[in-house]
């Protein structure tokens, strides 16, 4: 048996053991820690096969496991590679070809709905077929250049000999395999932030244009890794920043990141926004802007974590919607009259997006300023949703 056939067999054994209850990256790292016979190159190749197979969703299910993995490798390859050359050389020659030509060569029945079966639930303006096919390609790494570092970042990338694309004056796109920490000071000079996530800044700028006072309080109520907070700090000068999340460990990591970003004046606190907050925040505390980057299905990011596409249960959407409604309901009492709510998801489902915005408008008397489905699949980026509302 060749080394490459052994990779296929090992990948199959791993996928049979994985049940989707944790990120696949954590699962496979632990698997290799126990099974030390695999060298670094072996681990890389086996992991790649697994991720390519996840990217198929339920497509080509009638093929046997080896055929299906080879199909996955072929469809997810944009360049000829060593593994395909040894396992399927006639396909390897066509690795650069268009998807339709590849399908003709594979000669199996195919529908894009087999990759993404939830097309009826998609938000407006998302092309179901293009979005489904985008899962076959690993999204890029994106940097948001922080103020005053534009030239420095470009020079550093050139000096490192890295291929990159300038998307706009503050956005850089690179392949996802780049170890950017070795090249620049992450968080200080640039933030790793998806292109669509950066586009949320367009709505922040609208707020800045309408500000009537230098004093402006912002609460990032589901702060997570803090990317939106750092962006608000950069785009809304002089803000009084507060951040919160449900776990202390998140805020500990956030503190380190803020130190790297040079953010010193802010407050942070733990809170579970699925419950009323009277005991956590003083009732008199009022904010000019609440950023609610709410927990969601994450369906717009499954190109990065295709195992979630493979294991997703559509019933989970309703659970997320219920949680989102609780979070917004519990956060809104702390928003000033005339204050802004910036609602964000990395979901492509209209129930979590447009439909929930309608609920907010009707229940809490908000005016919608702007609402955008942030389509990223055309640029090898995530697809997200953002809406800016003003409290009447």
C-alpha contacts under 8 A as a table, 3 or more apart, distances in Angstrom:
res1	aa1	res2	aa2	distance
1	X	5	X	6.25
1	X	6	X	6.70
2	X	5	X	5.28
2	X	6	X	6.31
3	X	6	X	4.99
3	X	7	X	6.36
4	X	7	X	4.95
4	X	8	X	6.54
4	X	83	X	6.40
4	X	86	X	7.22
4	X	87	X	7.03
5	X	8	X	5.08
5	X	9	X	6.34
5	X	87	X	7.51
6	X	9	X	5.07
6	X	10	X	6.10
7	X	10	X	5.12
7	X	11	X	6.04
7	X	42	X	7.31
7	X	45	X	7.00
7	X	46	X	5.43
8	X	11	X	5.15
8	X	12	X	6.21
8	X	46	X	7.13
8	X	49	X	7.25
8	X	66	X	6.69
8	X	69	X	7.29
9	X	12	X	5.15
9	X	13	X	6.36
9	X	66	X	7.96
10	X	13	X	5.12
10	X	14	X	6.29
10	X	46	X	6.92
11	X	14	X	5.13
11	X	15	X	6.19
11	X	46	X	5.46
11	X	47	X	7.22
11	X	49	X	6.49
11	X	50	X	5.80
12	X	15	X	5.16
12	X	16	X	6.21
12	X	50	X	7.78
12	X	65	X	7.41
13	X	16	X	5.26
13	X	17	X	6.55
14	X	17	X	5.25
14	X	18	X	6.32
14	X	28	X	7.68
15	X	18	X	5.13
15	X	50	X	6.91
16	X	19	X	7.75
18	X	24	X	7.68
18	X	27	X	7.42
20	X	23	X	7.05
20	X	24	X	7.16
20	X	307	X	6.91
20	X	308	X	7.23
20	X	311	X	6.10
22	X	26	X	7.06
22	X	27	X	6.86
23	X	26	X	5.52
23	X	27	X	6.52
23	X	305	X	7.86
23	X	307	X	7.72
24	X	27	X	4.90
24	X	28	X	6.00
24	X	307	X	6.74
25	X	28	X	5.51
25	X	29	X	6.13
26	X	29	X	5.23
26	X	30	X	6.32
27	X	30	X	5.33
27	X	31	X	6.22
28	X	31	X	4.77
28	X	32	X	6.17
28	X	47	X	7.59
29	X	32	X	5.33
29	X	33	X	6.24
30	X	33	X	4.95
30	X	34	X	6.46
31	X	34	X	5.39
31	X	35	X	6.16
32	X	35	X	4.80
32	X	36	X	5.97
32	X	38	X	7.03
32	X	43	X	7.39
33	X	36	X	5.93
35	X	38	X	6.81
36	X	39	X	7.57
38	X	41	X	7.96
38	X	42	X	5.55
38	X	43	X	6.05
39	X	42	X	5.15
39	X	43	X	6.20
40	X	43	X	5.21
40	X	44	X	6.30
41	X	44	X	5.16
41	X	45	X	6.31
42	X	45	X	5.29
42	X	46	X	6.12
43	X	46	X	5.28
43	X	47	X	5.93
44	X	47	X	5.25
44	X	48	X	6.14
45	X	48	X	5.10
45	X	49	X	6.38
46	X	49	X	5.19
46	X	50	X	6.39
47	X	50	X	5.13
47	X	51	X	6.30
48	X	51	X	5.25
48	X	52	X	6.12
49	X	52	X	5.18
49	X	53	X	6.17
49	X	69	X	6.72
49	X	72	X	7.63
49	X	73	X	6.57
50	X	53	X	5.17
50	X	54	X	6.37
51	X	54	X	5.09
51	X	55	X	6.33
51	X	306	X	6.79
51	X	307	X	7.36
52	X	55	X	5.08
52	X	56	X	6.97
52	X	69	X	7.49
52	X	72	X	5.22
52	X	73	X	5.90
52	X	76	X	6.26
52	X	136	X	7.23
53	X	56	X	5.56
53	X	57	X	7.59
53	X	68	X	7.43
53	X	69	X	5.75
53	X	72	X	5.28
53	X	73	X	7.56
54	X	57	X	5.69
54	X	306	X	5.43
54	X	307	X	5.37
54	X	309	X	7.59
54	X	310	X	5.99
55	X	72	X	7.39
55	X	115	X	7.37
55	X	135	X	5.73
55	X	136	X	5.31
55	X	303	X	7.58
55	X	306	X	5.37
55	X	307	X	7.51
55	X	309	X	7.76
55	X	310	X	7.66
56	X	59	X	5.37
56	X	60	X	7.71
56	X	72	X	6.44
56	X	114	X	7.79
56	X	115	X	5.46
56	X	135	X	7.79
56	X	136	X	6.90
57	X	114	X	6.36
57	X	115	X	4.32
57	X	116	X	6.78
57	X	306	X	7.97
57	X	309	X	6.52
57	X	310	X	5.04
58	X	61	X	5.91
58	X	114	X	5.13
58	X	115	X	5.71
58	X	310	X	7.28
59	X	110	X	6.68
59	X	111	X	7.38
59	X	112	X	7.87
59	X	114	X	4.75
59	X	115	X	5.67
60	X	63	X	5.69
60	X	68	X	6.43
60	X	108	X	7.00
60	X	109	X	7.30
60	X	110	X	6.85
61	X	64	X	7.71
61	X	68	X	7.41
63	X	66	X	7.99
63	X	67	X	5.79
63	X	68	X	5.51
64	X	67	X	5.36
64	X	68	X	6.02
65	X	68	X	5.05
65	X	69	X	6.15
66	X	69	X	5.20
66	X	70	X	6.23
67	X	70	X	5.12
67	X	71	X	6.12
68	X	71	X	5.00
68	X	72	X	6.14
69	X	72	X	4.92
69	X	73	X	6.17
70	X	73	X	5.03
70	X	74	X	6.10
70	X	84	X	7.65
70	X	87	X	7.80
70	X	88	X	7.65
71	X	74	X	5.07
71	X	75	X	6.07
71	X	106	X	7.25
72	X	75	X	5.32
72	X	76	X	5.97
73	X	76	X	5.31
73	X	77	X	6.01
73	X	84	X	7.33
74	X	77	X	5.28
74	X	84	X	7.22
74	X	91	X	6.83
74	X	92	X	7.23
74	X	95	X	6.42
74	X	102	X	7.94
75	X	78	X	7.87
75	X	95	X	7.70
75	X	99	X	7.14
75	X	102	X	7.06
75	X	136	X	6.86
76	X	136	X	5.18
76	X	137	X	5.87
77	X	80	X	7.14
77	X	81	X	7.93
77	X	95	X	5.86
77	X	96	X	7.48
78	X	95	X	5.48
78	X	96	X	4.95
78	X	97	X	7.78
79	X	95	X	5.28
79	X	96	X	5.36
80	X	84	X	7.24
80	X	85	X	7.39
80	X	92	X	5.18
80	X	93	X	6.41
80	X	94	X	7.58
80	X	95	X	5.28
80	X	96	X	7.13
81	X	84	X	5.72
81	X	85	X	6.18
81	X	92	X	6.81
82	X	85	X	5.02
82	X	86	X	6.42
83	X	86	X	5.41
83	X	87	X	6.19
84	X	87	X	5.03
84	X	88	X	5.09
84	X	89	X	5.96
84	X	91	X	7.10
84	X	92	X	5.30
85	X	88	X	5.66
85	X	89	X	4.24
85	X	90	X	7.82
85	X	91	X	7.87
85	X	92	X	5.46
86	X	89	X	6.11
88	X	91	X	5.52
88	X	92	X	6.34
89	X	92	X	4.85
89	X	93	X	6.50
90	X	93	X	5.68
90	X	94	X	7.25
91	X	94	X	5.24
91	X	95	X	6.45
91	X	105	X	7.70
92	X	95	X	5.13
93	X	96	X	7.80
94	X	97	X	5.29
94	X	102	X	7.16
95	X	102	X	7.87
97	X	101	X	6.33
97	X	102	X	6.55
98	X	101	X	5.41
98	X	102	X	6.43
99	X	102	X	5.05
99	X	103	X	6.25
100	X	103	X	5.11
100	X	104	X	6.44
101	X	104	X	5.18
101	X	105	X	6.45
102	X	105	X	5.11
102	X	106	X	6.27
103	X	106	X	5.04
103	X	107	X	6.04
103	X	108	X	7.21
103	X	110	X	7.98
104	X	107	X	5.10
104	X	108	X	7.92
110	X	114	X	7.44
111	X	114	X	5.57
111	X	115	X	7.63
112	X	115	X	5.40
112	X	116	X	6.56
112	X	117	X	7.97
112	X	129	X	5.78
112	X	132	X	5.85
112	X	133	X	6.59
113	X	116	X	4.92
113	X	117	X	4.57
113	X	118	X	7.49
113	X	119	X	7.14
113	X	129	X	7.53
113	X	132	X	7.10
114	X	117	X	5.67
115	X	132	X	5.92
115	X	133	X	7.43
115	X	135	X	7.84
116	X	119	X	6.69
116	X	132	X	5.21
116	X	309	X	7.54
118	X	121	X	5.64
118	X	122	X	7.08
118	X	314	X	7.91
119	X	122	X	5.39
119	X	128	X	5.59
121	X	349	X	5.44
121	X	350	X	6.13
121	X	351	X	7.52
122	X	126	X	6.70
122	X	128	X	7.53
122	X	348	X	5.56
122	X	349	X	4.68
122	X	350	X	5.60
123	X	126	X	6.24
123	X	348	X	5.63
123	X	349	X	5.30
123	X	350	X	4.24
123	X	353	X	7.10
123	X	354	X	7.14
123	X	373	X	7.28
124	X	350	X	7.36
124	X	373	X	7.26
125	X	373	X	7.31
126	X	131	X	7.00
126	X	373	X	7.95
126	X	375	X	7.09
127	X	130	X	5.45
127	X	131	X	5.87
128	X	131	X	5.23
128	X	132	X	6.05
129	X	132	X	5.11
129	X	133	X	6.20
130	X	133	X	5.21
130	X	134	X	6.13
130	X	377	X	7.58
131	X	134	X	5.15
131	X	135	X	7.17
131	X	377	X	6.18
132	X	135	X	5.85
133	X	136	X	5.77
133	X	137	X	7.93
134	X	137	X	5.67
134	X	303	X	7.03
134	X	377	X	5.87
134	X	378	X	7.97
134	X	380	X	7.58
135	X	138	X	7.23
135	X	302	X	7.00
135	X	303	X	4.64
135	X	306	X	7.18
136	X	303	X	7.30
137	X	303	X	6.87
137	X	380	X	7.48
138	X	176	X	7.57
138	X	303	X	5.97
138	X	304	X	6.19
138	X	380	X	7.27
139	X	175	X	7.98
139	X	176	X	6.99
139	X	303	X	6.31
139	X	304	X	6.31
139	X	380	X	4.49
139	X	381	X	5.26
139	X	382	X	7.23
140	X	173	X	6.46
140	X	174	X	5.85
140	X	175	X	5.03
140	X	176	X	4.97
140	X	380	X	5.61
140	X	381	X	6.19
141	X	173	X	5.82
141	X	174	X	5.13
141	X	175	X	5.71
141	X	176	X	4.78
141	X	178	X	7.93
141	X	192	X	7.39
141	X	193	X	7.83
141	X	194	X	6.93
142	X	171	X	6.84
142	X	172	X	5.58
142	X	173	X	4.61
142	X	174	X	6.26
142	X	192	X	5.93
142	X	193	X	5.60
142	X	194	X	5.12
142	X	195	X	6.02
143	X	170	X	7.89
143	X	171	X	5.63
143	X	172	X	5.06
143	X	173	X	6.54
143	X	190	X	6.10
143	X	191	X	5.54
143	X	192	X	4.65
143	X	193	X	5.54
143	X	194	X	7.15
143	X	195	X	7.86
144	X	170	X	5.48
144	X	171	X	4.86
144	X	172	X	6.67
144	X	190	X	5.43
144	X	191	X	5.13
144	X	192	X	6.36
144	X	193	X	6.07
144	X	198	X	6.94
145	X	149	X	6.38
145	X	150	X	6.05
145	X	153	X	7.31
145	X	170	X	4.78
145	X	171	X	6.22
145	X	172	X	7.62
145	X	189	X	6.38
145	X	190	X	4.33
145	X	191	X	6.51
146	X	149	X	5.85
146	X	150	X	7.24
146	X	170	X	7.18
146	X	188	X	7.46
146	X	189	X	5.65
146	X	190	X	5.21
146	X	191	X	7.22
146	X	234	X	7.15
147	X	150	X	7.06
147	X	234	X	6.99
148	X	151	X	7.88
149	X	152	X	5.19
149	X	153	X	6.02
149	X	189	X	5.89
149	X	190	X	7.69
150	X	153	X	5.58
150	X	154	X	6.56
150	X	169	X	7.42
150	X	170	X	6.78
151	X	154	X	5.30
151	X	155	X	6.15
152	X	155	X	5.17
152	X	156	X	6.16
153	X	156	X	5.11
153	X	157	X	6.24
153	X	184	X	7.31
153	X	189	X	7.27
153	X	190	X	7.70
154	X	157	X	5.23
154	X	158	X	6.25
155	X	158	X	5.11
155	X	159	X	6.10
156	X	159	X	5.06
156	X	160	X	6.16
156	X	183	X	6.74
156	X	184	X	7.03
157	X	160	X	5.12
157	X	161	X	6.38
157	X	162	X	5.58
157	X	163	X	7.84
157	X	164	X	7.78
157	X	183	X	7.08
158	X	161	X	5.11
158	X	162	X	6.12
158	X	163	X	7.91
159	X	162	X	7.77
160	X	183	X	6.85
163	X	174	X	6.74
164	X	172	X	6.73
164	X	173	X	5.60
164	X	174	X	4.85
164	X	175	X	7.66
165	X	172	X	5.72
165	X	173	X	5.06
165	X	174	X	6.69
166	X	169	X	7.24
166	X	171	X	6.11
166	X	172	X	4.73
166	X	173	X	6.41
167	X	170	X	7.69
167	X	171	X	5.25
167	X	172	X	5.74
167	X	173	X	6.82
168	X	171	X	5.19
168	X	172	X	7.39
171	X	195	X	7.16
171	X	198	X	7.94
174	X	178	X	7.13
175	X	178	X	6.12
179	X	182	X	5.94
179	X	183	X	7.51
180	X	183	X	5.25
180	X	184	X	6.44
180	X	186	X	7.65
181	X	184	X	5.73
181	X	185	X	6.50
181	X	186	X	6.11
184	X	189	X	7.05
184	X	190	X	7.83
185	X	188	X	5.65
185	X	189	X	5.54
185	X	190	X	7.07
186	X	189	X	5.92
186	X	190	X	5.39
186	X	191	X	5.81
186	X	192	X	7.29
186	X	260	X	7.70
187	X	190	X	5.20
187	X	191	X	4.71
187	X	192	X	7.57
187	X	257	X	6.73
187	X	258	X	7.86
187	X	260	X	5.71
187	X	261	X	4.87
188	X	191	X	7.47
188	X	260	X	5.45
188	X	261	X	4.36
188	X	262	X	6.80
189	X	261	X	7.82
191	X	227	X	7.44
193	X	197	X	6.38
193	X	198	X	6.47
193	X	227	X	6.94
194	X	197	X	5.14
194	X	198	X	6.24
194	X	381	X	6.43
194	X	382	X	6.67
195	X	198	X	5.07
195	X	199	X	6.45
195	X	376	X	7.27
195	X	381	X	6.09
195	X	382	X	7.30
196	X	199	X	5.00
196	X	200	X	6.98
196	X	374	X	5.65
196	X	375	X	7.03
196	X	376	X	6.01
196	X	381	X	6.77
196	X	382	X	6.15
196	X	383	X	6.33
196	X	384	X	6.24
197	X	200	X	5.51
197	X	201	X	7.80
197	X	384	X	7.13
198	X	201	X	5.66
199	X	202	X	5.50
199	X	203	X	7.81
199	X	374	X	7.42
200	X	203	X	5.60
200	X	204	X	6.79
200	X	386	X	6.50
201	X	204	X	4.81
201	X	205	X	6.18
201	X	231	X	6.99
201	X	232	X	7.61
201	X	235	X	7.30
202	X	205	X	5.23
202	X	206	X	6.66
203	X	206	X	5.07
203	X	207	X	6.70
203	X	370	X	7.65
203	X	387	X	7.90
203	X	388	X	6.56
204	X	207	X	5.17
204	X	208	X	6.44
204	X	232	X	7.03
204	X	235	X	6.93
204	X	236	X	7.29
205	X	208	X	4.90
205	X	209	X	6.26
205	X	235	X	6.63
205	X	236	X	7.43
206	X	209	X	5.15
206	X	210	X	6.61
207	X	210	X	5.22
207	X	211	X	6.30
207	X	340	X	7.85
208	X	211	X	5.24
208	X	235	X	7.76
208	X	236	X	6.06
211	X	214	X	7.58
213	X	216	X	6.88
214	X	238	X	6.66
214	X	239	X	7.82
215	X	238	X	7.03
215	X	239	X	6.61
215	X	240	X	7.35
216	X	238	X	7.24
216	X	239	X	5.04
216	X	240	X	6.03
216	X	287	X	7.76
216	X	288	X	5.94
216	X	289	X	7.85
217	X	239	X	5.66
217	X	240	X	4.55
217	X	241	X	6.07
217	X	242	X	7.78
217	X	287	X	5.10
217	X	288	X	5.16
217	X	289	X	6.43
218	X	239	X	6.58
218	X	240	X	6.01
218	X	241	X	5.00
218	X	242	X	6.11
218	X	287	X	5.82
218	X	288	X	6.03
218	X	289	X	4.77
218	X	290	X	5.83
218	X	291	X	7.40
219	X	241	X	6.08
219	X	242	X	4.67
219	X	243	X	5.69
219	X	244	X	7.78
219	X	287	X	6.58
219	X	289	X	6.35
219	X	290	X	4.85
219	X	291	X	6.14
220	X	223	X	5.30
220	X	228	X	7.71
220	X	229	X	6.38
220	X	241	X	7.72
220	X	242	X	6.26
220	X	243	X	4.83
220	X	244	X	6.49
220	X	290	X	5.94
220	X	291	X	4.65
220	X	292	X	6.36
220	X	293	X	7.87
221	X	242	X	7.96
221	X	243	X	5.84
221	X	244	X	5.05
221	X	245	X	6.43
221	X	290	X	6.84
221	X	291	X	6.19
221	X	292	X	5.74
221	X	293	X	7.68
221	X	331	X	7.72
222	X	243	X	7.48
222	X	244	X	5.95
222	X	245	X	5.08
222	X	246	X	7.76
222	X	291	X	7.67
222	X	292	X	5.94
222	X	293	X	5.80
222	X	294	X	6.18
222	X	295	X	7.89
223	X	226	X	5.09
223	X	227	X	7.85
223	X	228	X	7.41
223	X	229	X	7.07
223	X	243	X	5.85
223	X	244	X	5.76
223	X	245	X	5.75
223	X	293	X	7.29
224	X	245	X	6.38
224	X	250	X	6.16
224	X	251	X	7.73
224	X	254	X	7.60
225	X	250	X	6.98
225	X	253	X	7.36
225	X	254	X	5.91
226	X	229	X	5.10
226	X	230	X	6.29
226	X	254	X	6.16
226	X	257	X	7.78
227	X	230	X	5.32
227	X	231	X	6.28
228	X	231	X	4.98
228	X	232	X	6.07
229	X	232	X	5.01
229	X	233	X	6.14
229	X	241	X	7.83
229	X	243	X	7.72
230	X	233	X	4.98
230	X	234	X	6.27
230	X	258	X	7.66
230	X	261	X	7.48
230	X	263	X	7.99
231	X	234	X	5.05
231	X	235	X	6.04
232	X	235	X	5.13
232	X	236	X	5.42
233	X	236	X	5.60
233	X	237	X	6.28
233	X	238	X	7.58
233	X	239	X	6.65
233	X	241	X	7.79
234	X	237	X	6.42
236	X	239	X	6.21
240	X	265	X	7.62
240	X	266	X	6.62
241	X	265	X	7.41
241	X	266	X	4.92
241	X	267	X	6.53
242	X	266	X	5.55
242	X	267	X	4.67
242	X	268	X	5.60
243	X	266	X	7.62
243	X	267	X	6.34
243	X	268	X	4.76
243	X	269	X	6.67
244	X	251	X	7.29
244	X	268	X	5.50
244	X	269	X	5.00
244	X	270	X	5.42
244	X	271	X	6.33
245	X	248	X	7.52
245	X	250	X	6.92
245	X	251	X	6.95
245	X	269	X	7.18
245	X	270	X	5.37
245	X	271	X	5.76
245	X	272	X	7.05
246	X	250	X	7.88
246	X	270	X	5.50
246	X	271	X	5.08
246	X	272	X	4.96
246	X	273	X	7.55
247	X	250	X	5.54
247	X	251	X	7.00
247	X	270	X	6.35
247	X	271	X	7.82
248	X	251	X	5.20
248	X	252	X	6.27
248	X	270	X	6.29
249	X	252	X	5.02
249	X	253	X	6.34
250	X	253	X	5.25
250	X	254	X	6.06
251	X	254	X	4.71
251	X	255	X	6.04
251	X	268	X	7.29
251	X	269	X	7.81
251	X	270	X	7.78
252	X	255	X	5.18
252	X	256	X	6.72
253	X	256	X	5.30
253	X	257	X	6.39
254	X	257	X	5.02
254	X	258	X	6.05
255	X	258	X	5.14
255	X	259	X	6.22
256	X	259	X	5.13
256	X	260	X	6.44
257	X	260	X	5.11
257	X	261	X	6.20
258	X	261	X	4.82
258	X	262	X	6.04
258	X	263	X	5.03
258	X	264	X	7.14
259	X	262	X	5.12
259	X	263	X	5.89
259	X	264	X	6.76
260	X	263	X	7.74
263	X	266	X	7.41
270	X	280	X	7.97
271	X	277	X	7.36
271	X	280	X	6.65
272	X	275	X	5.94
272	X	277	X	7.78
273	X	276	X	6.80
273	X	277	X	7.01
273	X	326	X	7.05
273	X	327	X	4.91
273	X	330	X	6.28
273	X	331	X	7.19
274	X	323	X	6.41
274	X	326	X	5.26
274	X	327	X	5.34
274	X	330	X	7.28
275	X	326	X	7.33
275	X	327	X	7.79
275	X	330	X	6.90
276	X	330	X	5.51
277	X	280	X	5.14
277	X	281	X	6.01
277	X	330	X	6.70
277	X	331	X	7.93
278	X	281	X	5.70
278	X	282	X	6.52
278	X	283	X	6.22
279	X	282	X	7.17
281	X	285	X	6.73
282	X	285	X	5.38
283	X	286	X	7.99
283	X	334	X	7.37
284	X	334	X	7.83
285	X	334	X	6.17
286	X	334	X	4.72
286	X	335	X	5.27
286	X	336	X	5.41
287	X	290	X	6.65
287	X	334	X	6.19
287	X	335	X	4.92
287	X	336	X	5.63
287	X	339	X	7.08
288	X	335	X	6.29
288	X	336	X	5.77
288	X	338	X	7.78
288	X	339	X	4.62
288	X	340	X	6.17
289	X	335	X	6.88
289	X	339	X	5.73
289	X	340	X	4.65
289	X	341	X	5.80
289	X	342	X	7.37
290	X	331	X	7.87
290	X	335	X	6.81
290	X	340	X	6.40
290	X	341	X	5.02
290	X	342	X	6.23
291	X	341	X	6.13
291	X	342	X	4.82
291	X	343	X	6.33
291	X	344	X	7.79
292	X	328	X	7.61
292	X	341	X	7.31
292	X	342	X	5.99
292	X	343	X	4.95
292	X	344	X	6.07
293	X	342	X	7.90
293	X	343	X	6.04
293	X	344	X	4.47
293	X	345	X	5.80
294	X	324	X	6.35
294	X	327	X	7.70
294	X	343	X	7.42
294	X	344	X	6.31
294	X	345	X	5.94
295	X	298	X	7.94
295	X	320	X	7.05
295	X	323	X	7.82
295	X	324	X	7.05
295	X	345	X	7.26
296	X	299	X	8.00
296	X	317	X	7.82
296	X	320	X	5.57
296	X	321	X	7.75
296	X	324	X	7.72
296	X	345	X	6.30
296	X	346	X	6.87
296	X	347	X	6.33
296	X	352	X	7.35
297	X	316	X	7.38
297	X	317	X	6.38
297	X	320	X	6.75
297	X	346	X	7.56
297	X	347	X	5.87
298	X	301	X	5.58
298	X	302	X	6.85
298	X	345	X	7.60
298	X	346	X	5.14
298	X	347	X	5.03
299	X	302	X	5.46
299	X	309	X	7.44
299	X	346	X	6.60
299	X	347	X	4.74
299	X	348	X	5.78
299	X	349	X	7.54
300	X	303	X	7.59
300	X	346	X	5.16
300	X	347	X	4.77
300	X	348	X	5.33
300	X	382	X	5.53
300	X	383	X	4.57
300	X	384	X	5.85
301	X	304	X	5.66
301	X	305	X	6.73
301	X	346	X	6.60
301	X	347	X	7.66
301	X	382	X	5.18
301	X	383	X	6.74
302	X	305	X	4.65
302	X	306	X	4.86
302	X	307	X	7.60
302	X	308	X	6.28
302	X	309	X	5.87
303	X	306	X	5.47
303	X	382	X	7.42
305	X	308	X	5.92
305	X	309	X	7.52
306	X	309	X	5.11
306	X	310	X	6.50
307	X	310	X	5.01
307	X	311	X	6.31
308	X	311	X	5.24
308	X	312	X	5.62
309	X	312	X	5.40
312	X	316	X	7.79
313	X	316	X	5.74
314	X	317	X	5.82
315	X	318	X	5.91
315	X	319	X	7.19
316	X	319	X	5.08
316	X	320	X	6.35
317	X	320	X	5.16
317	X	321	X	6.21
317	X	351	X	7.62
317	X	352	X	7.50
318	X	321	X	4.99
318	X	322	X	6.24
318	X	351	X	7.98
319	X	322	X	5.24
319	X	323	X	6.35
320	X	323	X	5.03
320	X	324	X	6.03
320	X	352	X	7.49
321	X	324	X	4.99
321	X	325	X	6.18
321	X	351	X	6.97
321	X	352	X	5.71
321	X	356	X	7.58
322	X	325	X	5.23
322	X	326	X	6.39
323	X	326	X	5.12
323	X	327	X	6.20
324	X	327	X	5.12
324	X	328	X	6.21
324	X	352	X	7.83
325	X	328	X	5.29
325	X	329	X	5.98
325	X	356	X	7.64
326	X	329	X	5.08
326	X	330	X	6.06
327	X	330	X	5.30
327	X	331	X	6.08
328	X	331	X	5.12
328	X	332	X	5.95
329	X	332	X	5.65
329	X	333	X	7.56
330	X	333	X	6.60
331	X	334	X	5.85
331	X	335	X	7.31
332	X	335	X	5.23
333	X	336	X	7.97
335	X	339	X	5.89
335	X	340	X	7.46
335	X	341	X	7.93
335	X	391	X	7.88
336	X	339	X	4.86
336	X	391	X	7.56
337	X	391	X	5.62
337	X	392	X	6.26
338	X	390	X	5.98
338	X	391	X	4.83
338	X	392	X	5.63
339	X	390	X	5.72
339	X	391	X	5.46
340	X	388	X	6.93
340	X	389	X	5.65
340	X	390	X	4.54
340	X	391	X	6.25
341	X	388	X	5.85
341	X	389	X	5.17
341	X	390	X	6.25
341	X	391	X	7.61
342	X	386	X	7.06
342	X	387	X	5.83
342	X	388	X	4.66
342	X	389	X	6.49
343	X	386	X	5.63
343	X	387	X	5.22
343	X	388	X	6.43
344	X	384	X	7.57
344	X	385	X	5.68
344	X	386	X	4.47
344	X	387	X	6.60
345	X	352	X	7.56
345	X	353	X	7.25
345	X	384	X	5.90
345	X	385	X	5.28
345	X	386	X	6.62
346	X	382	X	7.61
346	X	383	X	6.49
346	X	384	X	4.28
346	X	385	X	6.20
347	X	352	X	6.89
347	X	353	X	7.40
347	X	383	X	7.21
347	X	384	X	5.72
347	X	385	X	6.69
348	X	352	X	7.87
348	X	353	X	7.55
348	X	383	X	6.79
348	X	384	X	6.55
348	X	385	X	7.31
349	X	352	X	5.62
349	X	353	X	6.37
350	X	353	X	4.70
350	X	354	X	5.29
350	X	355	X	5.90
350	X	356	X	7.96
351	X	354	X	6.59
351	X	355	X	5.01
351	X	356	X	6.17
352	X	355	X	6.56
352	X	356	X	5.68
353	X	356	X	5.45
353	X	357	X	6.36
353	X	385	X	6.53
354	X	357	X	5.14
354	X	358	X	6.41
355	X	358	X	5.17
355	X	359	X	6.56
356	X	359	X	5.00
356	X	360	X	6.36
357	X	360	X	5.05
357	X	361	X	6.23
357	X	387	X	7.61
358	X	361	X	5.16
358	X	362	X	6.18
359	X	362	X	5.23
359	X	363	X	5.87
360	X	363	X	5.35
360	X	364	X	5.62
360	X	365	X	7.33
360	X	366	X	6.83
361	X	364	X	5.73
361	X	365	X	5.17
361	X	366	X	4.66
361	X	367	X	6.50
361	X	368	X	7.38
362	X	365	X	5.76
362	X	366	X	7.43
364	X	391	X	7.87
365	X	391	X	6.62
365	X	392	X	6.05
366	X	389	X	6.05
366	X	390	X	5.44
366	X	391	X	4.62
366	X	392	X	5.56
367	X	389	X	5.49
367	X	390	X	5.18
367	X	391	X	6.44
367	X	392	X	6.64
368	X	371	X	7.35
368	X	387	X	7.56
368	X	388	X	6.32
368	X	389	X	4.47
368	X	390	X	6.47
369	X	387	X	7.67
369	X	388	X	5.53
369	X	389	X	5.35
369	X	390	X	6.92
370	X	387	X	5.73
370	X	388	X	5.40
370	X	389	X	7.18
371	X	385	X	7.74
371	X	386	X	5.89
371	X	387	X	4.11
371	X	388	X	6.35
372	X	385	X	5.85
372	X	386	X	5.46
372	X	387	X	6.24
373	X	383	X	7.45
373	X	384	X	6.05
373	X	385	X	4.57
373	X	386	X	6.65
374	X	383	X	5.52
374	X	384	X	4.90
374	X	385	X	5.51
374	X	386	X	7.36
375	X	378	X	7.19
375	X	382	X	7.30
375	X	383	X	4.71
375	X	384	X	6.60
376	X	379	X	5.45
376	X	380	X	6.27
376	X	381	X	4.39
376	X	382	X	4.84
376	X	383	X	4.55
376	X	384	X	7.58
377	X	380	X	5.12
377	X	381	X	5.43
377	X	382	X	6.28
377	X	383	X	6.40
378	X	381	X	7.37
